[in-house]
Amino acid sequence: MSLAERDKKVIWHPYTQMKDAAPHIPIVRGEGVYLFDETGKRYIDAVSSWWVTIHGHSHPHIAAKVAAQLTTLEHVIFAGFTHEPAVQLAERLLPLLPGKQEKGIL
């Protein structure tokens, strides 16, 4: 069974009329600005899949950093918790914002 057929059998895609929807394109990998389906056909990712707008898919530096982070902590909810990478990111971003912004104490 193809990936598209398996998808149709088990997934309800948001904002999709499932009764007469065309089969979804089964993407198996991304590289730079391209997405590739299970037959190897290449598509330009014009939607830019959220965070890959600037760097593209499968950027080696980003992949290495994500892989390294996953060996320590892959995710923790911010409701009552924090973590070092989030604090480091905020510390690096705040000085880049205009007007000397800072987190106000509530």
Helices and strands as residue ranges (DSSP letters): H 3-10, E 27-31, E 34-37, E 42-44, G 50-52, H 60-70, H 84-93, G 94-96
